[in-house]
Amino acid sequence: MTDGSARPGPRALVPAAHAVLVTAAVAHVLHDGFSDALYVLLPLWAAEFQLSLTGVGILKAVYTAGMALSQIPAGILAERWGERRLLAVGTAITAIGYLAVATTANGMLSLIALLLVAGLGSGVQHPLASSLVSRAYETGPRRAALGTYNFAGDLGKIAVPAAVALVVTFVGWRAASGAYALVGLAGAVFIAAALAWIGAGTVDTATAERSASIGGWGIRDARGFQALSAIGMIDTATRTALLTFLPFLFLAKGLSVAGLGLALAVLFAGGAAGKFVCGLVAERVGIVRTVILTELATACGIVAVALGSLTLALAVLLPLGVALNGTSSALYATVADLVLPERRARAYGLYYTLIVTASAAAPLAYGALGDAVGIPVTLLVTSAVVLLTVPLCLVLRETLASAEAARSPA
C-alpha cells in the first residue's frame, strides 16, 4: 500500500519507514519554527504597530485558530487523497503567508489576515505527519518513532527563534521573517519530492473504500480520549500563554532582543530534553505519575519566573522547559492506541484541534487579563490553572487501569 508497506520484505520496509520519519521530522521542524518565531516577532510588531497585550494575544490566537480550523478537514481529506500533497501544499501556504507578512504587513488588520492564512496552512502538519509516521511503523517501534518525530519539532523551536532574533538585530524583522519563508518554500518542495520518491502518503482505492466503510471518528475508548484531550488542552493553553507573554516579561526585566532569542532557545532546548527524558520516566513510573510530576514542576517554574529576578528567571528556564514540554511526550503516543488505524488521520486531527483551540483561546484570555493586572499576576494565574490537570490524571489512571485489566488474561 502506502508508506512502504507494499514493498517486499522487512529490508525494504525499514528504510522506507525511516525515510518517512525523516520527512515528517523535517515538516515538524519547519512548522514549529514558523509557529515559535512568532514569540520573537510579536514584541517587535507590538512596538512598531503600537499594539496592546490584548492585540498581541489576538495575533497569536488568530494564527493558532487557523491551525485549529484546518486540522480536521486535513485529516478527513487525507483518507481520500493521501497525506503527501496536502502536507506539501500546507507547508507552502504557511511560507507564503510569512512572506506576505514580511513584504506587505502594515498594521493590525493585515497581520490578522496574513497570520490566519499562514495558520490554516500550518494546521495540516500535525495530523498528517503523525498519521504518516504511525502507518509507517504500524508493525515496528511506533512509540519511539512518534517520540522522535515529536522531538524533531523542538529542533525548530530551538533554532528558528534564536536565528530569527539574531538576524533581526542586523537586517530587521521583515528581512528575517522573509528569509525563513523562503526556507519554508524549499521545505515544501522537499516534502513533496521525498514522499513521492518513497511512495508514501497516497491512498489506493481499496484503502479508501475500507476507510469509508468505518463510521465515526474511530475512537476505541471515548472516556480515555476525553481525559487525554482535556489534559492536553490545559497543558497546551498554559504553554502558549507562557510563551506569548514571557518575552514581554524578560524585556521588562532588562533583557535585550538578542538575549531574548537565546533565552527562548534555552527554554526550547529544555523542552526537547523534556520530551525525551519524560518519555523514559513514563516507561518506569507510569504516564499518570509523570504527568502529575511535570505539571507540578511547571507551576513552580512559572512562579519563579514571574516573581524572581532576571537572573533567577533565566536560571530556571532549562528545567522549566523540561517540565513544560515533558507532558506531551508522556501522552502523545497514547492517541494512536485509542483509535482505529483507518481513522488515525482524522482522530489526530480531532485531538490536535481540541488542544490547538485551547491554545488559540489562551492568549486572548490571558492577554486581556494581562492588560488588567499585569504580566506577573497573569503568569501566576496560569501556574494555578495548570494544576487542574491533576484531578484529570486520576480519571485517566482509571481508564488506563481498566484497559490494562481487559488485556490481561482471566
C-alpha positions as CSV (number, residue, x, y, z in Angstrom):
1,M,0.0,0.0,0.0
2,T,1.5,3.3,1.1
3,D,4.5,4.3,3.2
4,G,6.5,1.3,2.0
5,S,4.1,-1.3,3.1
6,A,3.8,-2.6,-0.4
7,R,7.5,-3.1,-0.7
8,P,8.6,-6.8,-0.3
9,G,10.2,-7.9,2.9
10,P,11.4,-6.2,6.0
11,R,14.7,-5.0,4.5
12,A,12.6,-2.7,2.2
13,L,10.1,-1.7,4.9
14,V,12.7,-0.4,7.4
15,P,14.5,2.1,5.1
16,A,11.1,3.3,3.7
17,A,9.8,3.8,7.3
18,H,12.9,5.7,8.3
19,A,12.6,7.9,5.3
20,V,9.0,8.7,6.1
21,L,10.1,9.6,9.7
22,V,12.9,11.9,8.4
23,T,10.5,13.6,6.0
24,A,7.9,14.1,8.8
25,A,10.6,15.4,11.1
26,V,11.6,18.0,8.5
27,A,8.0,19.1,8.3
28,H,7.8,19.3,12.1
29,V,11.0,21.4,12.3
30,L,9.7,23.8,9.7
31,H,6.2,24.3,11.1
32,D,7.3,24.6,14.7
33,G,9.8,27.1,13.5
34,F,7.1,29.2,11.9
35,S,4.9,28.9,15.0
36,D,7.5,29.8,17.6
37,A,9.3,32.5,15.6
38,L,6.1,34.5,16.5
39,Y,7.3,34.7,20.1
40,V,10.2,36.8,18.9
41,L,8.2,38.8,16.3
42,L,5.2,39.7,18.5
43,P,7.0,42.2,20.7
44,L,8.6,43.8,17.6
45,W,5.1,44.1,16.0
46,A,3.7,45.5,19.2
47,A,6.3,48.2,19.3
48,E,6.1,49.1,15.6
49,F,2.3,49.0,15.3
50,Q,1.5,50.2,18.9
51,L,-0.4,47.0,19.9
52,S,-1.7,46.3,23.4
53,L,-1.2,43.0,25.1
54,T,-4.8,42.1,24.1
55,G,-3.8,42.9,20.5
56,V,-0.8,40.6,20.8
57,G,-3.0,37.9,22.2
58,I,-5.3,38.3,19.2
59,L,-2.5,37.9,16.7
60,K,-1.2,34.7,18.4
61,A,-4.8,33.4,18.7
62,V,-5.5,34.1,15.0
63,Y,-2.5,32.0,13.9
64,T,-3.4,29.2,16.3
65,A,-7.1,29.4,15.3
66,G,-6.1,29.0,11.7
67,M,-4.3,25.8,12.6
68,A,-7.3,24.5,14.6
69,L,-9.7,25.1,11.7
70,S,-7.7,23.1,9.1
71,Q,-6.7,20.1,11.1
72,I,-9.9,18.0,11.0
73,P,-10.5,18.8,7.3
74,A,-6.9,17.8,6.5
75,G,-7.3,14.5,8.4
76,I,-10.6,13.7,6.6
77,L,-9.2,14.7,3.1
78,A,-6.1,12.6,3.7
79,E,-8.3,9.5,3.9
80,R,-9.3,10.1,0.3
81,W,-6.3,12.0,-1.2
82,G,-3.4,10.9,0.9
83,E,-1.1,13.0,3.1
84,R,1.6,13.8,0.5
85,R,0.0,16.6,-1.5
86,L,-1.8,18.1,1.5
87,L,1.3,18.3,3.6
88,A,3.4,19.9,0.9
89,V,0.7,22.4,-0.1
90,G,0.1,23.3,3.5
91,T,3.8,24.0,4.1
92,A,3.9,26.2,1.0
93,I,0.8,28.2,2.1
94,T,2.4,28.8,5.6
95,A,5.6,30.0,3.9
96,I,3.7,32.3,1.5
97,G,1.8,33.8,4.5
98,Y,5.0,34.6,6.2
99,L,6.5,36.0,3.1
100,A,3.4,38.3,2.7
101,V,3.8,39.4,6.3
102,A,7.4,40.3,5.6
103,T,6.6,42.3,2.5
104,T,3.1,43.8,3.0
105,A,2.1,43.9,6.6
106,N,1.3,47.5,7.7
107,G,-0.9,47.1,10.8
108,M,-3.2,45.0,12.9
109,L,-5.7,44.1,10.2
110,S,-3.1,43.0,7.7
111,L,-1.3,40.9,10.3
112,I,-4.6,39.2,11.3
113,A,-5.4,38.3,7.7
114,L,-2.0,37.0,6.8
115,L,-1.4,35.1,10.0
116,L,-4.8,33.4,9.5
117,V,-3.7,32.2,6.1
118,A,-0.3,31.0,7.5
119,G,-2.1,29.2,10.3
120,L,-4.5,27.5,8.0
121,G,-1.6,26.1,6.1
122,S,0.3,25.0,9.2
123,G,-2.7,23.1,10.6
124,V,-2.1,20.2,8.2
125,Q,1.2,19.3,9.6
126,H,0.5,17.6,12.9
127,P,-2.4,15.2,11.9
128,L,-0.9,14.3,8.5
129,A,2.7,13.8,9.6
130,S,1.6,11.9,12.7
131,S,-0.6,9.7,10.5
132,L,2.3,9.0,8.1
133,V,4.7,8.0,10.9
134,S,2.1,5.9,12.7
135,R,1.3,4.0,9.5
136,A,5.0,3.6,8.5
137,Y,5.7,2.0,11.9
138,E,2.5,0.0,12.3
139,T,4.4,-3.2,13.0
140,G,7.5,-1.5,14.4
141,P,8.6,0.7,17.2
142,R,5.8,3.2,16.8
143,R,6.1,4.9,20.1
144,A,9.8,5.5,19.6
145,A,9.2,6.8,16.1
146,L,6.4,9.2,17.2
147,G,8.6,10.3,20.1
148,T,11.4,11.1,17.6
149,Y,9.0,13.0,15.4
150,N,7.7,14.9,18.4
151,F,11.3,15.7,19.5
152,A,12.2,16.9,16.0
153,G,9.7,19.8,16.3
154,D,11.7,21.1,19.2
155,L,14.7,21.5,17.0
156,G,12.7,24.1,15.1
157,K,11.6,25.7,18.4
158,I,15.3,25.9,19.5
159,A,16.9,27.0,16.2
160,V,14.4,29.2,14.4
161,P,13.6,31.8,17.1
162,A,17.2,32.2,18.0
163,A,18.2,32.6,14.3
164,V,15.4,35.0,13.6
165,A,16.2,37.1,16.7
166,L,19.9,37.2,15.6
167,V,19.1,38.1,12.1
168,V,16.6,40.8,13.3
169,T,19.4,42.6,15.0
170,F,21.2,43.1,11.7
171,V,18.5,43.4,9.0
172,G,15.2,43.9,10.8
173,W,12.2,41.6,11.3
174,R,10.9,41.9,7.7
175,A,14.0,40.5,6.1
176,A,14.4,37.9,8.9
177,S,10.9,36.5,8.5
178,G,11.1,36.7,4.7
179,A,14.3,34.7,4.7
180,Y,12.7,31.9,6.8
181,A,9.6,32.0,4.5
182,L,12.0,31.1,1.6
183,V,13.4,28.2,3.7
184,G,9.8,27.0,4.2
185,L,9.1,27.1,0.4
186,A,12.2,25.0,-0.2
187,G,11.0,22.6,2.5
188,A,7.6,22.2,0.8
189,V,9.4,21.1,-2.4
190,F,11.5,18.6,-0.4
191,I,8.5,17.1,1.4
192,A,6.6,16.5,-1.9
193,A,9.7,15.1,-3.7
194,A,10.8,12.9,-0.7
195,L,7.3,11.3,-0.2
196,A,6.9,10.8,-3.9
197,W,10.3,9.0,-4.0
198,I,9.4,6.8,-1.1
199,G,6.0,6.1,-2.4
200,A,4.3,7.3,0.8
201,G,1.3,9.5,1.5
202,T,-1.0,8.2,-1.1
203,V,-4.2,6.1,-0.8
204,D,-5.2,3.3,-3.1
205,T,-8.8,2.5,-4.0
206,A,-9.2,-0.5,-1.6
207,T,-7.9,1.5,1.4
208,A,-10.2,4.5,0.6
209,E,-13.2,2.1,0.4
210,R,-12.3,0.4,3.6
211,S,-11.9,3.7,5.4
212,A,-15.2,4.9,4.1
213,S,-17.0,1.9,5.5
214,I,-16.0,2.8,9.0
215,G,-18.3,5.3,10.7
216,G,-17.4,8.0,13.2
217,W,-14.0,9.0,14.5
218,G,-12.7,5.5,15.1
219,I,-12.1,6.2,18.8
220,R,-11.8,2.9,20.7
221,D,-12.1,4.4,24.2
222,A,-14.1,7.6,24.4
223,R,-13.5,8.2,28.1
224,G,-9.8,7.8,27.8
225,F,-9.7,10.0,24.7
226,Q,-11.7,12.7,26.6
227,A,-9.4,12.7,29.6
228,L,-6.3,12.7,27.4
229,S,-7.6,15.6,25.3
230,A,-8.6,17.6,28.4
231,I,-5.1,17.3,29.9
232,G,-3.6,18.2,26.6
233,M,-5.8,21.3,26.3
234,I,-4.9,22.7,29.7
235,D,-1.2,21.8,29.2
236,T,-1.1,23.4,25.7
237,A,-3.0,26.5,26.8
238,T,-0.6,27.1,29.7
239,R,2.4,26.6,27.5
240,T,1.1,29.0,24.8
241,A,0.2,31.7,27.3
242,L,3.6,31.5,29.0
243,L,5.5,31.6,25.7
244,T,3.4,34.5,24.4
245,F,3.9,36.8,27.3
246,L,7.3,35.6,28.7
247,P,9.2,37.7,26.1
248,F,7.4,40.9,27.4
249,L,8.4,40.0,30.9
250,F,12.0,39.4,30.0
251,L,12.2,42.6,28.0
252,A,10.7,44.5,31.0
253,K,13.4,42.9,33.3
254,G,16.1,44.4,31.0
255,L,16.9,41.6,28.6
256,S,17.9,42.6,25.0
257,V,16.2,41.2,21.9
258,A,19.2,39.1,21.0
259,G,19.3,37.8,24.6
260,L,15.6,37.0,24.4
261,G,16.2,34.8,21.4
262,L,18.9,32.9,23.3
263,A,16.6,32.7,26.4
264,L,13.9,31.1,24.3
265,A,16.4,28.8,22.7
266,V,17.4,27.6,26.2
267,L,13.7,27.1,27.1
268,F,13.0,25.2,24.0
269,A,16.2,23.1,24.5
270,G,14.8,22.1,27.9
271,G,11.6,21.3,26.2
272,A,13.4,19.0,23.7
273,A,15.2,17.3,26.5
274,G,11.9,17.0,28.4
275,K,10.2,15.1,25.6
276,F,13.0,12.6,25.6
277,V,13.6,12.3,29.4
278,C,9.9,12.3,30.4
279,G,9.2,9.5,27.8
280,L,11.8,7.4,29.6
281,V,10.4,8.4,33.0
282,A,6.9,7.4,31.9
283,E,8.1,4.0,31.0
284,R,9.4,3.5,34.5
285,V,6.9,5.2,36.8
286,G,3.8,5.4,34.5
287,I,2.1,8.0,32.4
288,V,-0.1,9.4,35.2
289,R,2.7,9.9,37.7
290,T,4.9,11.5,35.0
291,V,2.2,14.0,34.0
292,I,1.5,15.0,37.6
293,L,5.2,15.5,38.2
294,T,5.7,17.6,35.1
295,E,2.6,19.8,35.8
296,L,3.6,20.5,39.4
297,A,7.1,21.4,38.2
298,T,5.7,23.6,35.5
299,A,3.6,25.5,38.1
300,C,6.6,26.0,40.4
301,G,8.8,27.2,37.5
302,I,6.2,29.7,36.3
303,V,6.0,31.2,39.8
304,A,9.8,31.5,39.9
305,V,9.9,33.3,36.5
306,A,7.1,35.6,37.4
307,L,8.3,36.7,40.8
308,G,12.1,36.3,40.6
309,S,14.8,38.5,39.3
310,L,16.1,38.3,35.7
311,T,19.0,36.1,36.9
312,L,16.6,33.7,38.7
313,A,14.2,33.7,35.7
314,L,17.0,32.8,33.3
315,A,18.3,30.1,35.7
316,V,15.1,28.2,35.8
317,L,14.4,28.3,32.1
318,L,16.1,24.9,31.3
319,P,14.2,22.9,34.0
320,L,11.0,24.8,33.2
321,G,11.3,23.8,29.6
322,V,11.8,20.2,30.6
323,A,8.6,20.2,32.6
324,L,6.7,22.4,30.2
325,N,7.1,20.1,27.2
326,G,7.5,16.8,29.1
327,T,3.8,16.2,29.5
328,S,3.2,16.0,25.7
329,S,5.8,13.2,25.5
330,A,4.1,11.2,28.2
331,L,0.7,11.5,26.5
332,Y,1.4,11.8,22.8
333,A,1.8,8.2,21.6
334,T,-1.3,7.2,23.6
335,V,-3.5,8.9,20.9
336,A,-2.6,6.3,18.4
337,D,-3.5,3.5,20.8
338,L,-7.0,4.9,21.3
339,V,-8.2,5.0,17.7
340,L,-8.5,2.6,14.7
341,P,-5.7,2.7,12.2
342,E,-8.1,3.6,9.3
343,R,-9.3,6.7,11.2
344,R,-6.0,7.7,12.7
345,A,-5.5,10.8,10.5
346,R,-8.9,12.3,11.4
347,A,-8.6,11.3,15.0
348,Y,-5.2,13.0,15.3
349,G,-6.9,16.0,13.6
350,L,-9.6,16.0,16.2
351,Y,-7.1,15.7,19.1
352,Y,-4.9,18.5,17.7
353,T,-8.0,20.6,17.0
354,L,-9.1,20.4,20.6
355,I,-5.7,21.3,22.0
356,V,-5.0,24.0,19.4
357,T,-8.4,25.5,20.1
358,A,-7.4,25.8,23.8
359,S,-4.1,27.2,22.6
360,A,-5.9,29.8,20.5
361,A,-8.1,30.9,23.3
362,A,-5.3,31.2,25.9
363,P,-3.6,34.3,24.5
364,L,-7.0,36.1,24.2
365,A,-8.0,35.4,27.8
366,Y,-4.6,35.9,29.3
367,G,-3.9,38.9,27.2
368,A,-7.0,40.7,28.5
369,L,-6.0,39.7,32.0
370,G,-2.5,41.0,31.4
371,D,-3.8,44.4,30.4
372,A,-5.9,44.5,33.6
373,V,-3.5,43.2,36.2
374,G,0.0,43.0,34.5
375,I,2.1,40.1,33.2
376,P,3.5,38.8,36.5
377,V,0.0,38.2,38.0
378,T,-1.2,36.8,34.7
379,L,1.6,34.2,34.8
380,L,0.7,33.3,38.4
381,V,-2.8,32.6,37.2
382,T,-1.5,30.2,34.5
383,S,0.5,28.4,37.1
384,A,-2.7,27.8,39.1
385,V,-4.7,26.7,36.1
386,V,-2.2,24.0,35.1
387,L,-2.9,22.3,38.4
388,L,-6.3,21.4,37.1
389,T,-4.7,18.6,35.2
390,V,-4.1,16.6,38.5
391,P,-7.7,15.5,39.0
392,L,-8.0,14.7,35.3
393,C,-5.0,12.5,35.7
394,L,-6.9,10.4,38.2
395,V,-9.7,9.9,35.6
396,L,-7.0,8.9,33.0
397,R,-5.5,6.5,35.5
398,E,-8.8,4.7,36.0
399,T,-9.3,4.4,32.2
400,L,-5.8,3.0,31.7
401,A,-6.2,0.6,34.6
402,S,-9.4,-0.7,33.1
403,A,-7.8,-1.1,29.7
404,E,-4.9,-3.0,31.2
405,A,-7.2,-5.3,33.1
406,A,-9.2,-6.0,29.9
407,R,-6.0,-7.0,28.1
408,S,-4.8,-9.3,31.0
409,P,-5.7,-13.0,30.8
410,A,-8.5,-14.1,33.1
